[in-house]
Structures are given as structure tokens and as C-alpha cells.
Amino acid sequence: MTPTVAVLGTGLMGAPMARNLLKAGFPVRVWNRSAEKAEALAADGAVVCASPVEAVETADFVITMLSDGSATGAMILNADVTDALRDGAIWLDMSSTKPNEARAQAAHLEELGFDHLDAPVSGGTKGAEAGSLAIMVGGDARVFAAAVPVFEAMGRPVHVGPGGAGQLAKLANQAIVAVTIGAVAEAMLLIEEGGADPAALRRALRGGFADSIILQQHGQRMTQRNFVPGGLSRFQVKDLDNLLEEAAGLNLTLPTSQHIRDRFVDFCDKMGGADKDHSGLYLELRRRNGMDTE
């Protein structure tokens, strides 16, 4: 029998992930704090639930795609929710949280007799829609093997280590993403102000050493001034704060990540960019150079 999957959190990422699970033939039950976001999935075949308890009570796998570790932790610590879990249910937290939060959540569920994997993703809304997310999974290898078919409906899962390792890998990913956005913003501004064609530059670099999804997708966003969110800037700040906290706990200094984090904070707090796409860091660069930010 095909396992049933509950998806708690059907926002920018959770909704397309749920749709891909449905396309793969999984029965899917959905819940979201803003009910209309879950209700939109009814047309795709999802069972829309009025509460997390209702969503999980017949699910073999529970996916959380929530804003942060606090939101996920509150769900996992909710006795009404965990009491409703069916025997053998596996919790897949695909939110971006701190590694120590993932380990604590796994320990709590283990005490209750349930397995847990921390499985954050990368790829943004385009990856979520295409079912091509990079999925970094921490936890027991046996549990990972059981969850692979569910993960593969949404992207490419890789087991990276024990509990918390998935979130650690996501922090490493976010460092690369944030720093690369900063570099691409500088390249796009240089090209524009120097009179060259940014689109031609991206074509010229395609397949070369400097090429990347960020160059191609976010470079285009920057030159077209399209900052409709795929990845929210305020979430980029959250991830970088988590990265720097984890680094401090390991007695590491990450100066480039710190610099980019501070610039994202300025963009969010001083320029109202919190709910803009993280490629909007380009606008912060323009402000630094005394240019318009429209």
C-alpha cells in the first residue's frame, strides 16, 4: 500500500512539494496555519485538514515545512499532535533549523517511539515546483532508506550523516548561496555600469568556471529588477545567524559570511527588503554606491 504523507506548512515551498507528492501517487493530507494556502491544494487532490492533529493521524510520514526551528519544535512538542501519530510514523523535518534543534527534536520523538530525519532543502521555489530540490538528510541510515521514495518525489536526497547533519549541510549551503549572491550582484552592477549586456555576460559564462544557478537565475532577477520572493531575505538572515552561531560553537570565525549577513540585515531592516527575494541584495549594493534602488 502506498504510504500516506502529511504536509504541515504549505507556503511558498510546501505547496509545490505537496503537489509533487500527489503527482507521484502519494495520498497527501495538508494543513497550514493560513487555511487558504492549504485549501488551494484541494484541486490537486490533497485532503485539506483543519488541524495538525487531523493531518497526522493517518499519516505514515509527516513532513514539516515551517518557518524556523521554533515553529517546528512547537509542533513536535505538542502532545496533541504526537499523541495522534500512528504507530511507525516517521517525521521528516524539511524546514531550515539549527542542528542542535534537529537533534533535540529527534531525541524527543525517539522517547515517544518515533523516528525523525532532518532534511532541509535547497533549490528555492523553482526547485520545489520542478521536483528537483537538493535534499540534505541527517539521521539513521535505516530510516533514510525507508523515506527515500518520499524524498525522491520532491528532489534528490543524500544522506549526509547522523541527526543534525542535514541542518549543518544546509548551513554550509546557505553560506555558499549568500556569498555567491553578493558576488553576482557586484558582477551585474559592474557590467551594467560599464555598458556591457548583462544577459550576454550570463550566456558567455554559461558552462564556465564562474557559472552557477545563482548567476543565471538571480543575475537575471537583478537586471530585470524582479524581486518577487522565491527565497525570502529574512529567511536568509535567519540561516546566516544560525550558521554563525554554529560556527562560534566550533570556535570558528567566518568573516565573509559575517559581512554578507550584516548586509542582508541592512537590506531587511533599513530598506524594507525582508519579504523580497534574497537576490534583492543587489539593491543594497546600489544604495552603497549612491544609486537609485527602484
HELIX and SHEET records of a PDB file:
HELIX    1   1 GLY A   14  LYS A   23  1                                  10    
HELIX    2   2 ALA A   35  GLU A   39  1                                   5    
HELIX    3   3 ALA A   42  ASP A   44  5                                   3    
HELIX    4   4 PRO A   52  VAL A   56  1                                   5    
HELIX    5   5 GLY A   69  ILE A   76  1                                   8    
HELIX    6   6 ALA A   79  ALA A   84  1                                   6    
HELIX    7   7 PRO A   99  LEU A  112  1                                  14    
HELIX    8   8 GLY A  124  ALA A  130  1                                   7    
HELIX    9   9 ALA A  141  GLU A  152  1                                  12    
HELIX   10  10 ALA A  165  GLY A  194  1                                  30    
HELIX   11  11 PRO A  198  LEU A  205  1                                   8    
HELIX   12  12 ILE A  213  ILE A  213  1                                   1    
HELIX   13  13 ILE A  214  HIS A  218  3                                   5    
HELIX   14  14 GLY A  219  GLN A  224  1                                   6    
HELIX   15  15 SER A  233  GLY A  249  1                                  17    
HELIX   16  16 PRO A  255  LYS A  270  1                                  16    
HELIX   17  17 HIS A  278  GLY A  280  5                                   3    
HELIX   18  18 LEU A  281  ARG A  288  1                                   8    
SHEET    1   A 6 VAL A  47  VAL A  48  0                                        
SHEET    2   A 6 VAL A  28  TRP A  31  1                                        
SHEET    3   A 6 VAL A   5  LEU A   8  1                                        
SHEET    4   A 6 PHE A  61  THR A  64  1                                        
SHEET    5   A 6 ILE A  90  ASP A  93  1                                        
SHEET    6   A 6 ASP A 115  ASP A 118  1                                        
SHEET    1   B 3 VAL A 121  SER A 122  0                                        
SHEET    2   B 3 LEU A 133  GLY A 138 -1                                        
SHEET    3   B 3 GLY A 155  GLY A 161  1                                        
END                                                                             
